[in-house]
Amino acid sequence: MENQVPWDKIRHYINSPSEEYDPEFSNWLNESDANQKIWEEVYLTYQISGEVSEEFDPDQVKAWSKVEKRIEQSGRKIRFNPTFLRVAASILLFLIGGLSSWYFLQDREIQYAEVFSPYGHKTKVILPDHSTVWLNGNSSLKYATNFNQSRDVQLTGEALFEVTKDPGHVFRLRSGDVKVEVYGTKFNFKHYSDDQEAEVALLEGSVGLFQEDELLTKIVPGEVATLNTTTNKLRVNQENMDMIVSWSTEELVVENQSFEEVLKYLERWYGVTFINDQNLKVEQKLSFKVKTESLQELLSSISYITAIQFAIDGKNVELSK
């Protein structure tokens, strides 16, 4: 295709993300880094504006302007349900995070995009290779915009990955010294900055868990590999996958978890911060499901079991005996 940009094919493959590239388009994509960059910029701008024009100009500022105009609803009253508002807020935060990263997270020739999902939100990210990532609350995902050449991502927090198969390019996830390698699979990974343990739970396919590039184990669907990054102790167990990934749905499932772990789940689910009295110690392990219950309703139920008192002040929750 020489140096001509194949806009028709670009529009086609953006609108048909699951379709394999034909040889002509693949050859154009691999001809030069410039072609690869055009594709990545077009795709990123499409994520922002939802449009690919006849002769596309990958201008993120212009795309954001289009989003702002769409938000303006002069003279119209629109009612949204809470679920819609929650998802919409996450999408807008993704757009803002992506744009700011595009302009400020630059390392000479390599540019990075970074997406942050705040407490109380779940954020969906579509990577340039069409892999899907759901980020849990207080989680961040970072990847280079030349992603199709090197499918590497960095994660802090928790995310559910559905990775597009590409035998020629290994998908690598890094979190500190921990690395997961996959070719095309569905898995959940959790490693927050304040967690001593990194956990990978496999739903489909197969993955390898590494520490400092040393392969520790490979797991099969239904297995969870947990690595204590302080003691380097590894354990692999069969677990309930529905419970592990329930955070990505509209239902939170907790089974036989310590009180400390439960508070972490609830902080991410409700977007609050717990402040514990120094004398508060709860030995019981808890199991419950949360669908539409408010935080106050749930804490009221927990207080009957654990004999705790709570006081909710905005985003802060004080717990005591």
Steps between C-alpha positions, in 0.01 A plus 500: 500500500811717497447807717130545434284459808231232442215689666233260372673204663570697819131584531409139424725345765408755766133416443575123485751451785475118507583455131853396405701746288536411133859465362488837325410691817746298710780584256417871514487489881844338520666720234609767746465633853320800350222277366472328836476837674224617262296190582552543876408871494193434286386224734555710814307791351220264395474389864453865597265628230339183368555616142736441209457761229559452125857632531571462865710752691614338827459811710417411861421860594246526219351165603461613861331815374243278328439315824446828686246615239311176535482546876334840458123447492358851481141523612456124539438311822644151503465242776760227545488194720781457759669216310523713185644793692758276663617357167489840328715652773755224459509548122555875536775441753661258255485760224649770718770264629581380150529851361716629782725196469525551122649846544696467823616137530754520221840332498667641189378280214273277711172643625289348776134492585393453861148433624396540864179364651411676829346344809137398450532466121563231240667622180503320166808535278534375141867454414633561146504121431129490599568327833250606766594604853265578789674699773380477859493803731833667585676323212721632221608354165789632293608396149712633215319635194715277276307220669454272198878462474544409867187401694627602844283659769569614856230465765459620855179374660255248359376430148314239298669433164356348182806477278475479121692206354816594311754214488765731360489745791498386862277703734695594815363652819739644756437611857818572693720188481206283395428417136225302325540375142204396280420449132122529509301434813273637772638561846472719809809660654521681834798674656441832675791704630402423861455124436770251595354247259460497122219280371421369152176304445452323167158466336603391148821401321834474680744746656845497653583684823851643526704683761795702373468310167526159670206271421335395826200305373249452221133466591188361334140633506350496849835544673625800697871563551585725795852631558607665825741764367663534845568134580496377135264222610279372218177306525266369230140405582169425332267792575149627424556716191153656522587641841839631388366693199168602657637854550485548120122440499220669691545256788780476756549152649713448810558150639681420823721811495671669796361828627806687369453356150127580508576866571728513193221357283251752636734797453532415129130419460352804677782749452557568870789493749473310828658645813537234769528549874835365624324263741275354231570132434259276314580129486197378303522424131215634291293384203235708323372633167442864411267602217301816567565533873631834620815517710296583807275198448797268459690638801186469711487129415871452568472681834258233629762232433816682606371741769655802333372855488531720195454866410483610136630850425500554126778285355640410843366218719611474862490153660522422870391238756 
